[in-house]
Amino acid sequence: MSEARRKAPSRARAKKHWALRIAGWLLALFFLGVIGAAATFFIGYQTTDIPDPNKEFATNTTTVYYSDNKTVLGTFYEQNRRSLPLAKIPKHVQDAVIAAEDRTFWTNPGISPSGMARAAFNIARGEQLQGGSTITQQYVKVMYLTQERTFSRKFSELFIATKLSRSEDKKSILEGYLNTIYFGEGAYGISAAGQAYFGVGNPQKLTVPQAALLATVLNNPTLFDPYDKSPTTKKRILERYRYVLDGMRQTGTITDAQAQVYSKQIPKVVTAKRSDRFKGPQGFLLDMARKELVKVGIPEDEISGGGLRVVTTFDKKLQDDIVKAGTERLPKKRQNLHVGLASVRPGTGELVAMYGGPDYLKSQLNWATLKARPGSAFKPFALAAALKDGRSIYDVFQGDSPIEVQGLKLNNEFDEDYGDVNLLKATQESINTAFYDLVDKQMDNGPDKLVDAAELAGIPKTTALERGRNNPSTVLGPDPYASPVDMANAYATFAAGGKRMPVHTIKSVKGLDNKTKWADTSLAKQGEQVFEPEIANTVNYVLQNVVEKGTGEDAKELDRPVAGKTGTAGGVALEHRAANAKCDGCKDGDDTLTSWWAAYTPQLSTAVLYRAGASGEGDLDPYSSDKAFFGGNWPVKTWLAFMEPALDGQPEAEFPEPDEDSIKDTSTPTFTPSEPPPNTPNDPPTPTPSRTPDKPTETPTDKPTGKPTRTKTPRPPWPTFTPPVSTPNQPQPGDNPANG
């Protein structure tokens, strides 16, 4: 036998020996870890006493301030509690809450090992502690501890919950929990919750579905708000509601047949009663601030009763100015006419003023945050996309009607012809066919690049907008893509030199101890440079041209540099369709559904939107003394009514000039050449059109005024256009006619 063969078994035995030793060490370390953890828990358990119940559970009012940190905007203190003994809370109500929050309540030791593991995992990842708490733990947090989410507080909660579970009867713990936990709508405890949501103050009269819905809401009153009618929230509530019912079925509280019947839909809630503190336009500000507080991680019960000091971004003077503009500078006919205004400070993302409606208590529809069709107010994003794609504002596009796009012939407003136009002129006059030409024919993947530019600027990503990636008509904003808040913030990105800041309403939050619980840090990040400064400066230059010579001329009354864009979206109003089912005499595009003026100075970016009808889907044209309700008319007037006092006393600020190469016209003159191009007939001037798209044609007294004449200019030979390719997502005929 060779030497190597004799040594092989020896090496194998040595490896096996070391493997066994390592395994032994690991096993020893594991047991030491278990012993250490047990010892730590035992020491913590022995040294932690059950404190006295929170004397301050009689909650404190949260005060909301304007941006000056002095002027009170409003308060949150909607506390409502009526305690009852457990014997007066029926079993199906108790079981619903247990099924929702802690299905092992009657048998667990007051804590959840899986919840502890999740908490440890979250700590290791540096995240906030949340979720996984038993009913006992939740009760301990409310009655004995603070709402802070820290390592020490979480483990105090575990120790106290364990001791409480051993020292008190489970029924006593459940009774305390059902009388103290927050259900939303200012309701603390099951009795107040039944009254708030169903008008049933006696829990014994609550039905099984009502009890299951209250248990659903209890988990998170904001996420599972039954008054929120958005499809996403309704779906979320129904799934959680069915989860609760299934838990009740498993415990035998209800039968399989009952669970199947109850699961079909949630029970109806009564009309929410809002505090008078939400009355008037400021109610929309308070509602928006409250939602953002939840979004940044402040618990609902703290908002309602934590005695917080909340400082918002809303400027008191600017808010007064915007309310005055939104309630006074309007057409004479006002019934079912809605206007939404929003103003954002460029470079900060601060929503400094907002008008969502005259009275939050009468209608919770916030016309400043509801999304609508932006119409041609979406064209600046196509302009930015083109510049980002390496194009010039003097590139030439088709300005005549019609243009064929994916098999459809689409037109300018009133079928007007403009000849060959560059991008500067196309934006100035809001020429639809030129932008169709840009997005559909001249720019590869144009709709996709347009949507990218809009989202980079700050338009929120939505399903409707994502669908627009395959549709050239996206450039005319045919679907509800954006709200006034969205548009004001997106345009502010251009005003800030291409830096995008998240729009927000909360600056800081402090607790009763005056310690900061949350503070806005976005300013420290100085925004994200989403467009090169030169692109933003060029967009500003072009949109200033809209004010100087184009569809937004009336904004020159501000007497300082202004950049902006009009927008009008058309179609057949839903109210009109409902009243005229056959609608034989209608054609798509007959009605004006939205009318915009979104514009900015270096100091403020403000968007104004007009809508009509109960749902905001009515025809605006009857509110105008002329043919249509264009963006250059009343939206500009209302915008001026806010911006003039808002900027009064502030120094005039100039936009940075783009590089000369960006705005120097090196192309062959197209619009006003000294002589006609060779071999091109000199077209005679056309008659003055009866109306210029998006330009104002009425005075505040609703009397039309004359307009300057527009003459056709000689046109050079047409550029070569790429033939359209048909795709399944075609623009609709109604997208075009009223999108000036």
N, C-alpha and C positions, 0 to 999 in steps of 0.2 A: 504494500500500500504506500502510495506516495505521501510525502510530507504535507502537501496541500490538502489531500483528502483527509488526513488525520486531523488537521487544524479546523476543517469546516464545521464539524459538530461543536467544537469548542466555541467558535465565533457565534454560532446560532444560539448556544446556551447563554452566552454573554448578552446578546441582544434581547433575548427573552427575559433575562434577569433585569436589565435596565428598564424594559417596558413595564415589568411588574412593579418596579420601584417607583417609576413615574406615576403609574396608575394609583399606587398607594398614596403618593404625595397629594395627588389631585383629590382623592377620596377624603383624605385627612383635611385638606383645605376646605372641601365642601362642607364637611361636618363642623369645622371650626366656624365657617360662615353662617351655618344654620344656628349654631350655638350662640354666635355673636349677635345675630339678628334677634334671636329669642331673648337674649339677655338685654339687648337694647330696648326691645318692646316691653319687657318686664320692668326695667328701670323706669322707662317713660310712663308706663301704666301706674306704677307705684308712686311716682312723684307728681303725677297730674291729678289735681283735684277738680271736682265738678264746680265751676264758678257759679255765682249767683246769676239768675236770669237777667238778660239785658234790660236795664231800667229804661234805656232809650229805644226799646222796641216800639214804644209810642213814637212813631216815626217823625223825622224832622223834614221840614219843607226844603226842597231843592229850588234854588233861585237861579234864573237864567238872565244873563246880562248882555247888553249890546257890546260892541267891540271896545268901547271906552272903559269897560270894567266898572262902571259906575251906574249907568242908567239901566233900570230893570226892564227886561223884555217880557218876562212872565215867570210863572212858578209851576212846579210839579209837586203836588202833595195829595193826590187823590187817594187818601186812605179811607177804607171802609171795612169795618170788621164787626161781626156779631158772633160771639163765642157760644157754643152749645156743648152739652155733655155728649159723650159718645153714644149713649143710649138713644139719643134723639136723631142720630145720623144713621139711616138705614143701612143694612148689610150690603146691598148692591152698590151703594155709593162708596162705602169703605173698600169693597172688592175692586171697584173700578180704579181707584187710586193705587191700590196695591198692585193690580195687574199692570198699571202703567209705569210705576216707579220702583217697585221692590217686591218681586214675586216670592222671595224667600223671607219676607218680613217676619212672619210668625216663628220661624225656626232659626234665623241667622243670629249671630252674637252681637248684632248692632253694626257690624262692619262687613265689607265685601272684599275678600282676598283678591278677586279679579280687579275690583276697583282700585285697590292698593297697588297692584302690579301696573295698571294703566297709569296711575299717578306717578309712580317711580319712573316709568318709561318717558312720560311727558317731561318730568324734571330733568332726566338725562338729555333730552333733546332741547332743553332750554325753553319749553313751551309753558303756557299758563296751565294751571291745574283745573280740570273741569271734567264733569261727567263721572259716572260710576258710583255715585254716593248712594247709600241706603237711605230709607226714610228716616232712620234714627240719626244718621249723619247730617242729613238736610235740616232736621229739627234742631240739632245741636248748633249748626252754623247760624241759624236764625236766632235761637234763644240765648246762646251762651257766647258766641264768638262774633268776629267781624266778617265782612264779606270779602276781605282781601284774599288773593290767591297766591299764597306763599308756602314754602316748604314747612316752616314751623307751624303755621295755622292749620295746614292739612293734617299734620301728625297730631296736633292737639285735638283736632276733630276726631281722629281715629281713637285716641285714648279715652276721651270723654264719652264718645258713643259706646265704646265697649263697657265702660263703667256704668253708664246710664242704663244700658240694656240689662245689666246684672242687678242693678239696684231698684229699677222701676218696672212696673208691670207693662207689658207690651201695649195693652189697651190704653194705658195712661199716655204713653208716647204717641200712639196714633191719634188720640183725642187732641193732644197739644198740637200735633202736626196739622191736622185738618182744620184747626182753628187759627193757625198763624201763617201758613204758607201763602205765597202771593200767586194769584190767578190772572193777573192783568186787569185792565180796566179799573184800576184803583181798588180792587177787591182782595181783601186779606181773609182767608178762611172760606170754607165751603158754603156757608150761609150767604155771605156777601157775594160770592161768585155766582150762585144760583140766581140771586136777585139781579145781578148786573147783566148776565147773558140771557136769562130766560124769564125774568120777572117773577121768579119763584124763590121767595126768601126762606121757605121752610124746606130743608133738604129731604124731608119725608115725602114731599110731593114731586121730587125729581124723578123722571123716568130713567130707565136704563140707558137709552141713547144719550139723554142729557148728561147723566153722570159720566158716561164714557167720553163725551166731548169735553167736559170740564177737566177730566183726568188728562186728556190730550193737550189741552191748552196749558195746563199746569207745568208741563215739561219745559216750555219756553213760550211765554205769552206773546212774544214778537214773531217768532218763526211760525207759530200755530195760531195766528190771529184770525178768528172766524169772520171778522169784518173786512179782511183783506180779500178782495175778489179776484186777484190776479190768478191766472191758471196755475202757475208754479206753486203758490201758497195753497190753493184749493187741493191740488194733488198731494202736497205734503201732509196736509191735515187729514185727508181721507185715509192715507196709508197708516198714519199714526193711530187714528181712530179705530181702524180695523185691527191693528195690533192690540189695542186695549181690549176690544171685544173678544178677540181670540184668547187672551189671557183669562177673561171672565168665563169663557166657554170651557177652558181647560180645568178651571177650579170648580166647575159645576154650578156657578152662579146663574148662568143662562144655558139653555139647551142649544144643540147644533142648529136646530131650525130657527130659533130666535136670533142666533148670531148671523145666520144667512140673511134674514130679513133686515136686521138692524144695519148690516154692513153695506146696504145698497147706497145709502146717502147719510150725511150728517144731519142732525136735527137743526131746525131753523132757530136763529138767535133773534132776540128783540132788537129794535133800533137802538143803537148805542147813544147813550145820553152824554153829551159833552159838556164839560164845565164852561161856564161863561168866560173863564179866563182864556178860552180859545176863540172868543168872539172877535170878528173883524178880520182884516188882512193879516194881523200878526199871528193869528192862529196857525196859518200855514208855516210861519217861521218856527213856531214852537214845535209843531208836528215834525218838521224836517230836522230840527235840532235833536229831538228825542230819538228819531230813527238813527241819526248818526252816532249818538251816544251808545246805543245798542251795538252798532256796527263796530265801534272801536273797543268794545268789550266791557262796557259798564252794565252790570246786571239791572234788570227791570226794577227789582224791588229797591235797589239803591237810588235809581232815578226818581222813583216816586216818594221814597221816604228816607233817603240817606243824608239829607241836609247838605247836598253838594252845592258848590259854587261853580256855575258853568259860564264861561265867557265865549260868546259867539263871534263870528266874523262880521255880523250885520252892523252897518254904520247907521246910527240913529238919524242923522240928518239926511243921508242918502235914501234911507228907507222912507222917511216922510215924503221926500221928493218923488220917489217912484210910485208911492200910493196915490199921490195927487195926480201924477201923469196918467196912471191907469184908471182913475175914476172920473177925471174931468176932461182930458183931451181926447174925446171920443166923438164919433158921428152922432147926429141927433137921434137917429133910430138906434135903440140900444137893447130892446128886448131879445133875449137869447143870443146876445152878442158877447163874446168872451175875448179878453185880452190877457196875455201872459207876458211879463217882463222879467228879465234877469240881468244883473250887472256883476261882472267879475273883474277883479283887479289883476291886470296882466303881470306875470312874473311871480305872483303869490298863490293864485288859485282860490283866493278868498271870495266867496259869494257875499258881496257887500250890501246888496239890496235885491229884493224879489217881490213881485206882485203876482200872486197866484189866483186871486179872486177877491170879491168884496167882503165875504163873510164865511169863515171856515165852518161855523156851526150850521149854516144853511146848506152848504155843499162842500164836501171834502175833495172835490175834483180840483187839483192844483194845475192850473193852465200853464204854469211856468215849468212844471216838471213832467207833464204828460207829453209823450212823444207824438209828433205830427209829421206830415209830409213837408219836407223843407223846400221843395221846388227848386228854383234856380239859386237859392241860397246855398245849395250844395256845390255849385260850379267852382268856387274858389279851391275846393279840394282837388278838382280835376286840374285846375291851373297849377297847383302845387305839385301834383303827380307828374304833369308834363315837364315842369322845370326840373324835377328830380330825375326825370327820364332823359335829361340833356337837351330839351327843346327850348326854343326861344319864344319870347312873347311876340315876335314878328314872323313866326311861322304862319303860313297861309292855309286857310280852311274854307270849305264851302259855306257861303252865307245865304244862298238862294233856297227857296222852297220848291218842291219837296226834296228830301233826301231819303234814299232807300236804305233801310237798316233791317237786316235779317228778314227781308221779304216784305217789309211794311214801308209805306211812304209816309214820312213824318214831316211836319211843317213848322215854320216859325209862327209867332203870334200874328193873327190876321193874314197868314200866308205871305208875309212880306218878304221881298227879295233884298239882299244886301250886296250881292256880288261876292267876289273873293275877299275874305277878311282875315286880318291877322288876329292872334290870340288877344292882344290888347283891345282891339276894337270889338271882338266877339264878347269879351267880358263887359266892356263898357256899355254895350247895347243889349246884353243878355241874349245873344243870338243862338237859338236852340240848335239849328242845323250845324253850325260850326262846332259846337261841343259834341254833337253826335259824331261828326266827322273825326274829331280828335280821338274820342274814346273808342269808337267802333272800328275805324279804318286806319287812322294814321299812327296810333300808338299800340304796339303789341301788348296783348293782355290788358287793354285799357281799363275795362271795368274792375279788374282785380287790383290794378295799381291805384285806381281811384279810391276803392274801399280801404286799401292800405293807408293812403294819405289821410283819409278822414279819421281813421282810428288812431293814427299817429298824432293827429292834431288834438284828439281828445273826445271824438264822438264815440260813445260806448259801443262795444261789440254786442250786436243783437242778432237773432236769427234772421230777421228781415234784412238787415244790412249784409249779412253773409250771403244771403240769396242774391244780392245785387252784384256779386263777383262775376256772375255769368250774364248780366243784363246791361246792355249799353244805356238803357233809359235810367239807370241809377244816377247818371249825371244830372238828371232833372228831378231827383228826389221824389219818385212817385209813391213811395211807401213811408209809413211812420218811422223815420230813422232817428229823429232827434227832437229834443225839447228846447225851449229858450235857454235853460240853464246849460244844456249841452253845447248849444251853438255859441253862446257867449264865451264859454270856456275854450272852445276849439278856436274861435277867432282870436282869443287872447293869446294863444300860442304864437300866432303870426305877429301880434303886437309886441310880444316879448322876444322877438328875434329868433323864433323857432324853438324856444324852450317851453316844454309842456309841464304844467303843474296840476296835480289832482285838485279838482274843485271840492271845496269843503266848507263847512259851516261852524265847526268847533275849533276854538283856539286852545282852551285849557279847561281842566276839571280839577277842583280841589275838594277834599273831604272836610268833615267837621273839625279835624285837627289842623286844618290849613295846609296839609301836605298835598303835593301835586299827585293826583291819581293818574292823570293822562295829560299830555301836552302835544300839540302839533309840532312835528319836527321836519315837515316838508320843506320849510324855508331853508333849513340848514343844508339840505341836499341841493338847493339852488336849481331844481328842475332838471328834466331830462332833455338834452338837445336832440330833438326828433327831426328837425329840418336844419340844414346848413343855414347860417345867418343870411347868406346871400340870397337863398331861395325865399326866406321869410321877407327880406327887404324888398325883393322883386314883387312878391304877392302884395305887400303893402302899397307899393308904387302903382300896381295895376288897379287895386281896389280904391285908391285915392282918385284914380281917373274916372271910376264909376260915379264918384261924387262931383268931380269937376265938370264932366262932360256927359255923363251917362244917365242911367235910370234912377240914380239917387241924388239928383241935382239939388233938391230942396234941402238936403242936409248941409249944404254950404252955409245955411243960416247960422250954424254954430260958430262960424267965423274963426275956425282953427282947423288944423289938419285932421281930416277924417278919412278913414278907409272903411268901405262897407259893400254890402251886396243885397239887392232886393230878391225876393222869392215869392212865387205864386204857384200853387199846385191846384190843378183842376181835375174834374171828373163829374160824375153825377152824384149829387148829395144823397146820402142814405135816407134822409127824411123825404126827399123827392121820390126816390124809388118806392119807399113804403106807401106813399100816398098815391102813386101812379104805377100800379103793378105792371101794366103792359108798357106804358111809357113809349107808345109808338112814335111820338114826335120828338123823342129825346135822342141825342147822340152823345157818346162819351166825350167829356170835356166841356159840356155846356156850363157847368157851375164852377165857381171859385171856392175851393174848400179851405185853403190856408193862404194867408198873406203875411209876408215877413219883411222886416228890415233889421238886419244884423250888422252892426257897425261899431267901430272903435276908434279911440284916440290912444296915444301911448299910455294914458292914465287909466282909462276905463273901457271895457268891452261890454256892450249892451245889446241884447236881442229882444225884439218885439214881435209877437205873433198874434194875429187875429184869427178867430174861429167863430163859427155860428152853430146854432141848434143845441138842443138839450144835451146831446152827446158830443158836440164839437164837430159833427160831420154834416153840418148844414151848409147851405149856399150863402156866401158872403155878398154876392152881387146886389141883392136888394138893399143892402145898407149903404150903397154908394149911389150918388146921383148920376153917375156915368155908367158905361157899359159893364165895367168890371171893377172889382175891389183889388187894385194892384198894390204891390209892396211899396212903391214910391210915393204913395198917397198917405193914407191914415197911419200906417206903421211908422213912416218917417216923422209925421207930426207928433205922434205920441212919444217917439224916441227923443225928439227935440225938447218936448215938454219936460222930460227927465234930465237930459244931459246938460241943458242950459243952466239950470240952478245947481246941478251936481258939480259942474266944473267952474262955476262962478268964483272968481277970486284966485283960481289956480293959474300958474304961469302957463303960457302956451308952450306946448311941447311938440317938437318935430320928430318925424320918423327918420331913422337913418337912411341915407340915400344908398341905393344899390350901386354897384360898380358901373362905370360908364359902359363897359362892354355888355352888361346885362340889359341895358335899356337903349342902347344905340341901335338904330334901325339901319342895318346893312343890306336889307333886301331892296328889291325894286319897288318904288312907290306904288301903292295900290289904291289909296283912297283919294288923294288930291294931287295927281301928277300935273306938272306944268303943261304937258301936252299928252295926247293919247299915245299909248304904246303902239309900236309899228304893227301894221296889219290888223289893228283892232278897231272896229267901228266905235265912234263916240256915241254912247247911249244918251238919249235925251233925258233931262231930269223928269222924275216922276212926280205926280201930284203929292202934296203933303198928306201923309196918312192921317186918318181921322183920329188916331190914337197911337201913342208910343208905348210899347210894352213896359210896364212897371213904372212909368213916369207919372207923377201926380197930375191929375186933371181936375181936381176940385179944391176949393178953398175951405177953410173951417166952416163956412156957411153953406157948404155943399153945392156951391155954384161953380160950374166948370170954367176953366180959364183957357186962353189960347196957348198954343204950343209953338215953338220954333219950327220952321220947315226943315225937312231933311231931303236932300237931293241925292240921286244916284250918281255914282262916279264911274269913270271909265274902268274897264276891267281887263286885266291881262289874260292871256290864254289860261285855261283851267289846268291845274295840276292833275296828274294821273291819280285816280282813286282806286283803291283795291276793291274788287267786287265783294259784296257782303256774302257771308256764309250763314246759312240757316242753322239755328240751334234750337233745342227744345224750349229754352227760356227766352221768349221773344218779348220785346217791349209791347205794351198794350196801346191800342189807339188812343185811349184816354190819357196816356202819360203826357202827350205833347201839347195840345192846343192852349192850355191855360197855365203853362209853366214858365212864364216870363221872368 
